[in-house]
Structure formats: C-alpha cells, structure tokens
Amino acid sequence: MQQPPPPLQWDDFIKVEMRTGTIVKAEIFKEAKKPAYKLLIDFGPLGMKKSSAQLTQLYQPEDLIGKQIVAVVNFPARQIANMQSECLVLGAVGPNHEVTLLTPERNTGNGQRIA
C-alpha cells in the first residue's frame, strides 16, 4: 500500500492556479523523449499557452481539438526537447501510465479558476 503524501498547507494550495482552457492545436511531438503531443491551449483572458502532454495512449491529436481541459498555468516554463512548455495539463495516471484528461463536467469559459 502506498504511503499518503505529507499534508499540504492551505497557503501552498491557493498558490496553484488551475484554470480551464480549450485545446486549439494538437500535433505529435516528434522531438520528445517519451511519446507526447504539442498542445496549444486557449485560456481566454490569460492568452494562449503551449504544453507538452503525454496523452498518446488514449487520445489522437484530432480528438483533442476543441476539448476543454484543466491545467496549472503558473508553473515556470519548462524546456521539453525544443519547446518551452508553459502549463501543466492535468490528468489521472492509470496503471500502465495512460493519462485520462481532467475535464469540466460542463463547458465553462476559458480561463476559469478551479476552486
């Protein structure tokens, strides 16, 4: 059985900016070490952000276009191969490392904060 993570302080949690966004572009990220897609995500008033996401086991690029997702938008950009990933797309990781995207139950405005 896995040990529970250490407790998180409320002040730490509220620093994490999770927002809704809509994927407007998705393509295979050929240069990435692990299979991934390059995503361009519209976060409304926060603008467009790029992300590298390891979603290849459950999704095809064309299936991702128009899908509203949840992402952390206030991490520092991270260099992934030849791209700066500007946000972290959230998903549930299964036993075979397959990632199922976290999505809002209903469509919301892009850039809505997750509380």
C-alpha positions, 0 to 999 in steps of 0.5 A: 500500500502506498504511503499518503503524501505529507499534508499540504498547507492551505497557503501552498494550495491557493498558490496553484492556479488551475484554470480551464482552457480549450485545446486549439492545436494538437500535433505529435511531438516528434522531438520528445523523449517519451511519446507526447503531443504539442498542445496549444491551449486557449485560456481566454483572458490569460492568452494562449499557452503551449504544453507538452502532454503525454496523452498518446495512449488514449487520445489522437491529436484530432480528438483533442481539438476543441476539448476543454481541459484543466491545467496549472498555468503558473508553473515556470516554463519548462524546456521539453526537447525544443519547446518551452512548455508553459502549463501543466495539463492535468490528468489521472495516471492509470496503471500502465501510465495512460493519462485520462484528461481532467475535464469540466463536467460542463463547458465553462469559459476559458480561463476559469479558476478551479476552486 
